[in-house]
Amino acid sequence: MNQPIIRGLANGALRHRKTISRLRRATSIQRLVDPSSVESLRQRILGKESFRSQLPEREPDWNGLAEQNGVPAEMAGQFVAAMKRLWLLFCPNFNATSYLIGFYFTKLPEIETQCMAGRNLPRLHLCSLFRFLVKMILQGPSIYPRELVEVGKEVMFALKGSVAGNEPLLLLANLLVDRKTWKPRSGWNAAEATDADLLLEHEYEKRVGTFGGFVKAMDKYDEYKERLMLNRQFRADWRSIKRQFHVQRYCDDKGAVRRSLPARSMREVQDKMNFEAEGATNLFDVAFSFFCWKWFLEGMQGDEPLVEKLRYEITPYGTQIFIPGYWSFDSTRDVEWPKMKQDHLLRGVKRQGKDLADDRRMRKPKLELILRLKKNAKKRGLKGNAFYEDIITQMGYHRDTDRKYIDRKVKEAEKLFGE
């Protein structure tokens, strides 16, 4: 084989490796699966009795787990760390979700290499989507849509088989991952939390109802619950429900029965009131929901009322504050706002205000120009020093302007204009 052909093959293989390397860096989970950091997080969670009680009773045997799943030795530490983080997230279907993690560390790298060798870019795009989905799964459900695991399974099955006929998944890949840079496309939301460990601890606080000292006036909760326990009508209502329904059938694994969430649309109301379709189960839901409505309850645990608490919750679309109907709210005395603010900013929210908005409007033409100059420089094939010098000159910046400053401005412009 002559030298030009050999050189061409070598260059092609190098391009393939660079592409795959760039794809993996763009949606890297390395920060989330650092073994020492995850073990430190595990010890913090297990060190708090209220948090520890939320976990399954039996912890998996981590020894030999990587070998059992066929994970290469160089990735064994990260794989075990990923599984530990998944377990700490009290994933409702740990075994099924852990299968996605196993696929990520074993089969996915092989499929990516095959895709590059065969120039199968649609399939490679699905690989990058799968990596992004796993990255979101390992950060927990707070700031991402709930369907992560289900979508992850669909993408995994498509990668194992054929991409043909999976247009909806390819649409999702195009929606969430840039095909040129392989970077997540999260719009103005967060592709990654600024502190994923703090976000996970928020999930525990939400479950046990502590919220890290957010509520200062817990005496209002205690006083209401004390009055409720003494109320004869409340006790009579609960006895009548227990006589009519076999309540144990509706309890969760903690022995608690909880009300259904309020409907958000008329369609949901109609669905909930479809007695013919739902039968006795729906009748119980309706009766129990009205019981909880009467007494401001989240549910019942045995004969103890689970009284609604003043709380906040991080959701994929924002931060919600819930003030129970019985609570005489005082915004100054009842809550510690800095705690909620800290958790709300985990998605990387930038400062806002009239002055800042005016400043952004003034910067907009310059950002638009720098983005146009960047595109023109790329079209002309400018790279390295020539690329930066061209932008610095045309923008009128000082000749000693730092490259990092140019990079920051380009990134800011791309985010603003959705490039």
N, C-alpha and C positions, 0 to 999 in steps of 0.2 A: 504494500500500500504506500503510495507516494506521500511526501511530506505535507503538501497542502491539505490533502484529505484528512490525514492524522491530526493536523493542526485545527481543522474545522470541527472535527469530532470532539477534540479536547475543549475547544471554545464553547461548543454547544453544551457539553456536560457541565462546564463551569457556570454557564448562564442558568442552567437548570438548578444547580445547587444554590446559586445566589437567589433565585426566585423563591425556592422553598424556604431558604433561610429568612428572607424578608417576610414571607407569609407567616412564619412561626413567630417571628419577633413582634409582628403587628398585633397579634392577639395572644401574647405570652401570658402564661399563668404563673410564671416563676415567683413573683412577689407573693402570690397567694399560697404557694405550696413549698415555701422555704421550711425545711424540717424543724429547725430550732424555733422559728417563730410560731409555727403551728403547735408545737409541743408546749410552748409557753402559754399560748391561748388555751389549750386544753387544760393545763394546770390551773389557770385562772377560773375557768368555768367550773371545774370539779371542786375548786376550793370554796365555792359558795354553795351552801346547802340548798338555798332556794333555786339556784340554777341547776344544780346536780339532780334535783328531784324531777326536772323536766325531761331528762334523758332516759333512753331505754335502760332497763335494769342491767342487761348484760352488754358489756363492751366487747366488740370483736377482738379476736386474737390477731394483733398486728404482726407478730413474728412469722416470717415465712410467707406473708400475704403476697408480696411481689412475685416470688418464685411460683406460687400456686397459680397466679394469673398470667404467667409467661412474660412478665415485664423484664426488659433488658436490665442488667445489673447497674448500668450507669444512670438509669432512671428510677431505680427502686426506691430511693429516699423520697423523691418528689411524689411518686405514686402513693406511697404509704401516707405521706403528709396530706395529699388530696383526699384520700379515704377518711382520714381522721377529721379533716375539716367538714367533709360531707356528713359524717356521723354527728359532729357537734351541731350541725344545722337542723337536727332532728327531722331529717327528710322522711316524709310519710311512707315512702316505698324505697327504703335504703338499698335493698338488694337489686332492684331494677335500675335505680339511678347509678349504683356503683358499676353496673355493667357498662354504662356510657363512659365512665372514667377508665375502665379497663380497655375499652376500644380506643380511647384517646391515646393511651400510652403504648398500645401494641399494634393494632391493625392500621390506624390512621396514617402513621409515617410511611408505611409500605404503599398505601393507596396514593398518597401524595407523590411519591417517587414514580409510580406507574403513570399517573396523570401527566406529569411533566415529560416523561419519555414518549408518551403517545400524543402529546399536545392536546390533552382533553381538558380545555379550560373551564367549561361548565361544571365538570365534576370537581375540578380543583377549587372552583368558587364555592361549591358545597362543602369542601373540606375546611375552607376558611370560615364558613358559617358555623360549622360544627365546633370549631375551636372557640369561636366567640360565644356560642351557647354554653359550652362547658365553663368558660370564664365567668359568665353570669350566674350559672348554677352554683358555683363555688363561693359566690358572694351572698347567696341567700335570696329569699323572695321579696325583700322589702322594696327595692327600687326597680324591679323588673317585672314585666307581665308574668302571670302565674303559669302560663302554658309552656315554660321552658323545657321541662323534662319530656313532655309529649312531643314537642317539635324536635327535640334532640333525638328521640327514638326514630321518628320519621326520616330525619336526615341520615341517621346511621344505616337504616334499612336501604335507603336509596344508594348510599355509597357502597354497600355490600353487593347490590344488584346493578340495576341500570338507571341512569339519570333520565332516560327517555320516559315521557309521561309524567314527569315531576315538575311541570311548569310552575305550580304554586310555590314549591320550595325554591326554585331558581329565582322567582320574583322576590321571595323573602331574603334570599342571599343578596340580590341586587339592592334591596332596601336597607340591609344592615351592614354590608361589607363592600368597600370600594374595590373594584376589580383591578384597578391599576396599581394601587399602593397596598392593598390587602388590609388596610386599616379599618376599624369599626366605623360605621356611619351612624352615629347616635343623635344627629341633629344638634339641638341645644340641650339635650338631656345628657345623662352621664353614662359613658361606656364602662367606667370603673369608679367605684367609690374612693374618696380620698383616704379613707381608713376602713377597710373591709372588716377588721376585727371589732372596731367600735360598732359597726353596723350589726354584726352578729350579736354582740352583747345587748343591743337595743331589742333584738328579737326575744331574748330571754327576759328582759325587763318587761316587755309587753305581755309575755305569757304569765309572769308572776304578779304583774300589776304594780311594780315598784317605780319604774322609770327613773331610776338613779337619783331620787330626791327631787323630782320635778314638782311634786305636790307638797306644799308647805302646810296646808290646812287640812291634814287628815282627820282632825277632830270632827269636821263636818260629816265625813263618811262614817266614822265610828258612832257618832250621835244618831245619825239616821238609821243605821243598822240596828242599834240598840232599841230604838223606838219601834222598828218594824217587827223585831222578834217578840215584842210584847203585845202586838196588835192581834186581836182575836179574829177579825175578818180575814186577815192575811193567812193565819193558820187554818181557818175553815176552808178558804179557797183551795189551799194546797191539798188538804185532805180530800176534797171533792174530786180533784183531778186524779189523785192516786186511786180513788175508788173506781173512777170511770175508765182509766187506762192502765195498762201494765207498763209503768214508767221505766222500769229497768231496760226495756227494749230500746229505749231512746237515749241511753246513757253512753258517754264516750269511755275511753279506756281509763279515765281518772274517776269514773263513777259520777260524772256531772252531766246533766241535761241542759242544753243551752238553747236559747230562743233563735229563731231564724233571723237573718239579716233583713232590714227594711227593704221593700221593693223600691227601685229607682225609676220605674216607668210604668205606664198603664198596662203595657204588655205583661210585665212581671206580675202585676196585681191580678190580671186575668188568669195567668198560669197558676198562681198560688190558690185561686178560688175555684179551680177545676176539680170539684169534689168527685165527679164521676170517674175521672182518670186516676186520682190519687187515693181515694177511699179513706179508710180509717187513719192512715198515717198523716194525711193532710189535716184531718179533723183535730188530731192531737196537736199538730203544729199551730193551727189557728187558736185553739183553746189556750195553749201554753204561751203563745205570743201575747194574747190579751191579758193573761195573768201577769206576765212580765211588764207589760205596759202599765197595768194598774199600780204596780209597786216599784217601778224603775229598777228592774232586775236584768242581769245578763243571763241568769239561769238559776238552777238549784243544784246543790250537791248534797244528796241525802235530804235532810230536813233543814239544811242551812241555806239561806238565800245568798246568792252571788250578786251583791248589790253593785250597780254600775259605779265606776270610778271616774273621777276627773283624769283624763289621760290624753296623750297624743300618739299618733301612729304615722310612721313613714310609709308611704305608698309609692307605687311606680310613677304616680302623676303629681305628687306633692306631699305635703305634711298636713294631716288632719288633726284638729283639736276637738275632743269630745267633752262637752260639759253636761253632766247628768241633769235631768229635769228638776230634781229635788234640790240642786245645789245653788245656794245664793252666792253667785260668783263675784269675787273681788280680784281684779286683775293685778293689783299691787301686792296683796297679802297672801293670796292663795297659791301662787306658783313661782318657781325659779325659772325665769325665761332663758337665761344663758344656757341651761342644760338642753332645752328644746332647740335653741338656735344652733348649738353645736351639732346636734344630730341632723337637723334640717340641711345644714351646709355640707354634709357628707357627699352630696352629689356634685360638689364643686360650684355652687352658685356664686356668681360674681356680684360685687357691690353694685347697688343701683341708687337712683335719685335724680332729681332734676339737673343738678350741676353735672353729674356724670353723663346723663343722657345728652345734654347740650354738647359736652366735650366729644362724645362719640359721633354726634352729627357733624361736628367740625372735622373730625378725623376721617369720616367716610370717603370724601373725594380722594384723599391721599391713599387710603387703603385700596380703593378701586383702581387707582393709577398703578400702585406697586404690583397689584395682581396682574394687570394688563402687561406691564413691563416684564414680569416674570414669564408670562406665556410667550411673549415675543422673543425673549432671550432663548427660551427652550426651542422655539421654532427655528431660530438661527443657529442652533447647535452650540450655544455658549455653555461652557462648563467651568467649574472651579473659579479661579481668580477673575477670569474674563466675565463670568456670569455676574459675580458680585460687583465688580467695577462698573459694569454697564448700568446696573440698577442704581448704584450709589451716585453715579454721574447724572443720570437722567432725573433722579429724585432731588438732586441738589444737596445731598448730604455731604458732610465733611469727608475728605478722602480717607481719613483714618477710622471711619465708622466700622464698628465691630460686625463681623459676619453674623454673629448670634442675634444681633439687633435686627438685621435684615430678615433672618429666619423667623424671628418672633413676629415681625410685622406681616410677613407673607402668611404665616399660620393664622394670625388674627384676621387677615383679609379673607382667607379661605373659609374660616368658620363663619364670618359675617355673611358672606355671599353664598354659602353652601356649596363650595367647590369641592 
